[in-house]
Amino acid sequence: MEQTITARYPSNIALVKYWGKHGRQLPCNASLSMTLSRAYTEVTLQLTEKKSKDTELDYYFEGQRNEAFQERVLQYVSRQEAFSELLQHHALRIDSYNSFPHSAGIASSASAFAAIAAVLLRACSPVPDTSFEQEAGSLARLGSGSACRSFYGPYALWGDLDGVAQSSDRYAIPVEAIHPHFRSMHDAILIVEDKPKTVSSSVGHALMNHHPYAEARFRDANRHCLEMITILKDGDFTSFISITEREALSLHAMMMTSVDYYMLIKPETVHIINQIFQFRKDTGLPLCFTLDAGPNVHLLYPEYIKEDVQAFLEHHLRSSLKSVIYDQAGTGGSISLNDRHGAI
């Protein structure tokens, strides 16, 4: 008997950043993200009856065995009690595909673990549809913290916040009251560096444990999340720009002021940011930038100015970029099941 389950889940870009964690992948502050649409990971899980007592899990990325990530996924799956019976009785093969290039400023671990957790949970005992996303998000978080935000769109909140019903450190929740302009937001991902970053996000998170400004940073982020919920509802672009850009710069300021300080932004990053400032000043158009934990720039703007933004990129930034990936706000993931030879 064989069963195949396929899931497709998007990446997301945090507007209010999660930086610093404790316990089992729990955030030190709340975060709020925009779910992407075209940048996704598709995962197919193939289950067959196991013939030995050993754990059997094979992981293939775009057709090639990826032993490094296979070991990470194996450790992740083995540590989750929810998947223990699945591992005990079945051999697992996971085939994964990304719609976006590696090291492109898009959080591949978020989309990957969202999809992996979703197919594994669906393969286990049935979970009611009303609680599937919450349970899958909680499990995905244990592989990659920000993965829990990829289950909802166009915006998701992760972290326990006073005054926000259902908010939790264990899973994300959707931000549901969204102004039409923010529902159609675009993200032009400006690639200035396509090599792996020199310091991993896991190391960066750990440096917050003894950071001199950590507590102030956590308070600011939680306050910004509360403010951003209202901003997204009201359609307030001015406040959206202010918080989004301050959050991006604050993230990198934490890196540069850690005890073991480091810098991920490049000269081209600074040049692009200055060009965005000037273009916004000259035109009055509502566009802004954010940064992930790397040098590439996410340029955010509403649907109705996309032609102006494309012209800006072509005339002012083409020589500074390796490439541009055009994406926009999305609605979350999808999952499908195919029993080839009867249900397991």
C-alpha positions in Angstrom: 0.0 0.0 0.0 1.2 3.5 -0.9 0.0 6.9 -0.1 1.1 10.2 -1.6 0.4 13.7 -0.1 1.4 16.9 -1.7 1.4 20.4 -0.1 2.4 23.8 -1.4 3.1 26.5 1.2 4.5 30.0 0.6 7.3 31.9 2.3 6.6 35.1 4.2 8.4 38.3 4.9 8.2 39.8 8.4 7.1 43.4 8.7 7.6 43.3 12.5 10.6 41.1 13.1 11.0 38.1 15.3 14.6 38.1 16.7 15.4 36.1 19.8 13.9 32.9 21.0 13.6 30.7 24.1 12.5 27.3 25.1 11.4 25.1 22.2 11.3 27.6 19.4 9.3 30.2 21.3 9.6 33.8 20.3 10.9 36.5 22.7 8.6 39.0 20.9 5.6 38.9 18.7 6.0 39.3 14.9 3.7 40.2 12.0 4.3 39.1 8.4 3.0 39.4 4.9 2.5 36.0 3.2 4.0 35.7 -0.3 2.2 34.2 -3.2 4.7 33.1 -5.9 7.6 32.1 -3.6 6.6 28.7 -2.3 7.9 25.3 -1.5 6.0 22.2 -2.8 6.6 19.0 -0.9 5.4 15.5 -1.8 5.4 12.9 0.9 5.3 9.2 -0.2 4.5 6.6 2.4 5.1 2.9 2.1 4.8 0.1 4.6 8.1 -0.4 6.4 9.9 -3.7 6.3 12.5 -3.1 9.0 12.6 -1.6 12.5 15.0 1.2 11.4 13.8 4.7 10.8 13.5 5.2 7.0 13.4 8.7 5.6 14.8 9.9 2.3 14.8 13.6 1.3 15.2 14.9 -2.3 15.4 18.5 -3.3 14.6 19.2 -6.9 15.3 15.6 -7.9 18.7 15.3 -6.0 19.2 13.7 -2.7 20.0 16.4 -0.2 21.8 14.7 2.7 22.4 17.8 4.8 18.8 18.8 4.8 17.7 15.2 5.1 19.5 15.0 8.4 17.9 18.2 9.6 14.4 16.9 8.6 15.1 13.5 10.2 16.1 15.0 13.5 13.0 17.2 13.3 10.6 14.4 12.6 12.1 12.1 15.1 11.7 14.6 17.9 8.0 15.2 17.4 5.8 12.8 19.4 3.0 13.5 16.9 4.9 11.7 14.2 6.3 8.8 16.2 3.7 6.3 15.0 4.1 7.4 11.4 7.9 6.7 11.6 7.3 3.4 13.4 5.1 1.9 10.7 6.1 3.6 7.4 9.1 4.5 5.2 9.0 8.1 4.2 10.2 9.7 1.0 10.0 13.5 0.7 10.5 15.3 -2.6 10.8 19.1 -2.4 10.8 21.9 -4.9 11.2 25.7 -4.5 9.7 28.2 -6.9 12.5 30.6 -6.1 16.3 30.5 -6.1 18.3 29.6 -3.1 19.9 32.5 -1.2 17.6 35.1 -2.7 16.4 36.8 0.4 13.4 34.5 0.7 13.0 32.4 3.8 13.1 28.9 2.3 13.1 27.2 5.7 9.8 28.8 6.5 8.0 27.6 3.4 9.8 24.2 3.6 8.8 23.4 7.1 5.3 24.6 6.7 4.8 22.2 3.8 6.7 19.3 5.6 4.7 19.7 8.8 1.4 19.9 6.8 2.0 16.6 4.8 3.2 14.7 7.9 0.3 15.8 10.0 -2.2 15.0 7.3 -0.6 11.5 7.1 -1.2 10.9 10.8 -4.6 10.3 12.4 -7.2 12.7 11.0 -7.1 16.3 12.4 -10.3 18.3 12.1 -10.1 21.0 9.4 -11.0 23.6 12.0 -7.8 23.0 13.9 -5.5 21.6 11.2 -3.7 24.9 10.4 -3.2 25.7 14.1 -1.8 22.2 14.9 0.4 22.1 11.7 1.6 25.6 12.4 2.7 24.6 15.9 4.6 21.6 14.5 6.1 23.7 11.7 7.4 26.2 14.3 9.6 23.5 15.8 11.4 23.2 12.5 11.6 26.9 11.6 10.0 29.5 13.8 8.7 31.7 11.1 7.1 28.7 9.3 4.0 29.0 11.5 3.2 32.3 9.8 3.0 30.7 6.3 -0.3 29.0 7.0 -2.3 32.3 6.7 -2.5 35.2 4.4 -2.3 37.9 3.5 -0.9 38.7 6.9 -0.2 36.6 10.0 0.6 37.3 13.7 2.8 35.1 15.7 3.3 35.7 19.5 1.2 36.1 22.6 0.0 39.8 22.7 -2.1 41.3 25.4 -5.4 42.4 24.0 -5.3 40.1 20.9 -7.6 37.2 21.2 -6.2 33.7 20.3 -2.7 35.1 19.9 0.0 32.5 21.0 3.7 31.8 21.1 2.9 28.3 19.9 1.3 29.1 16.6 0.4 32.0 14.3 -3.1 33.4 13.7 -4.5 35.3 10.7 -4.8 39.1 10.7 -8.3 39.3 9.4 -9.3 43.0 9.2 -7.3 44.2 6.2 -7.9 47.4 4.1 -8.2 46.7 0.3 -4.9 48.5 -0.5 -3.0 46.2 1.8 -4.7 43.1 0.5 -3.0 43.7 -2.9 0.5 44.6 -1.7 3.4 43.7 -3.9 6.9 42.7 -3.0 9.8 43.2 -5.4 12.7 41.3 -4.0 15.9 43.1 -5.0 18.8 40.7 -5.2 22.2 42.3 -4.5 23.8 39.1 -3.2 23.0 35.5 -4.1 25.4 33.7 -1.9 24.6 32.1 1.5 24.8 34.6 4.3 27.9 34.5 6.5 26.1 34.2 9.8 23.0 32.0 10.2 19.8 33.2 11.7 20.1 30.6 14.4 23.4 32.2 15.6 21.8 35.6 15.3 18.8 34.6 17.5 21.2 33.1 20.1 23.1 36.4 20.4 20.0 38.1 21.7 20.3 36.1 24.9 22.9 38.5 26.3 22.2 41.5 24.1 22.4 44.9 26.0 19.3 46.2 24.1 17.2 43.0 24.0 14.5 43.9 26.4 13.9 47.3 24.8 13.8 45.6 21.4 11.2 43.0 22.5 9.0 45.8 23.9 9.2 47.8 20.7 8.3 44.8 18.5 5.3 43.9 20.6 4.1 47.5 20.5 4.7 47.7 16.7 2.6 44.5 16.2 -0.3 46.1 18.0 0.0 49.3 16.0 0.4 47.4 12.7 -2.9 45.5 13.3 -4.7 48.9 13.4 -2.7 50.2 10.4 -3.6 47.3 8.2 -7.2 47.7 9.1 -7.3 51.5 8.4 -5.1 51.6 5.3 -2.6 54.0 6.9 0.3 53.9 4.5 2.3 56.6 6.3 2.4 54.6 9.5 2.9 51.4 7.7 6.1 52.8 6.0 7.4 54.2 9.3 7.1 50.9 11.3 8.2 48.6 8.5 11.4 50.5 7.8 12.2 51.1 11.4 11.7 47.4 12.1 14.1 46.5 9.2 16.8 48.8 10.5 16.3 47.7 14.1 16.9 44.1 13.1 20.2 44.9 11.6 21.1 47.2 14.4 20.7 44.3 16.8 23.2 42.3 14.7 25.7 45.2 14.7 25.4 45.8 18.4 25.6 42.2 19.6 28.6 41.2 21.8 29.8 39.2 18.8 28.7 41.8 16.3 28.5 41.3 12.6 27.1 43.0 9.5 25.0 41.4 6.8 24.1 44.5 4.8 26.2 45.4 1.8 27.1 48.8 0.2 24.5 48.1 -2.5 21.9 47.6 0.2 22.6 51.1 1.6 22.6 52.5 -1.9 19.2 51.0 -2.7 17.7 52.2 0.5 18.8 55.7 -0.2 17.4 55.5 -3.7 14.0 54.4 -2.3 14.1 57.3 0.2 14.7 59.8 -2.6 12.2 58.3 -5.0 9.5 58.4 -2.3 10.4 62.0 -1.5 10.3 63.1 -5.1 7.0 61.3 -6.0 5.1 61.0 -2.8 4.3 57.4 -3.7 3.6 54.9 -0.8 6.5 52.5 -1.2 8.9 51.3 1.4 11.6 48.7 2.1 12.2 45.9 4.5 15.1 43.5 5.0 15.4 39.9 6.1 18.5 38.7 7.9 20.6 39.3 4.8 21.6 42.0 2.3 18.7 41.8 -0.1 15.9 44.3 -0.1 12.2 43.8 -0.2 10.4 46.7 -1.9 6.8 46.8 -0.8 4.1 48.8 -2.6 0.4 48.6 -3.5 -1.0 47.3 -6.7 -2.0 50.7 -8.1 1.6 52.0 -8.3 3.3 48.9 -9.7 4.1 50.4 -13.1 5.7 53.4 -11.4 7.8 51.1 -9.3 8.9 49.0 -12.2 10.0 52.1 -14.1 11.9 53.2 -11.0 13.7 49.9 -10.7 14.6 49.9 -14.4 15.9 53.5 -14.5 17.6 53.9 -11.1 18.6 50.5 -9.7 19.2 48.1 -12.6 23.0 48.4 -12.4 22.9 47.6 -8.6 21.0 44.4 -8.9 21.7 40.8 -9.8 18.0 40.2 -10.4 14.5 41.1 -9.2 11.8 38.6 -8.1 8.3 40.0 -8.3 5.9 38.7 -5.8 2.7 39.8 -4.0 0.6 39.1 -0.9 -0.9 35.6 -0.9 -3.5 33.6 0.9 -1.6 30.7 2.4 -1.0 27.1 1.4 -2.8 24.0 0.0 -2.7 20.3 0.5 -3.9 17.3 -1.4 -4.0 13.5 -0.8 -3.8 10.7 -3.3 -4.2 7.0 -2.3 -2.6 5.0 -5.0 -3.2 1.5 -3.7 -5.7 2.1 -0.9 -5.6 4.0 2.3 -2.9 3.2 4.8 
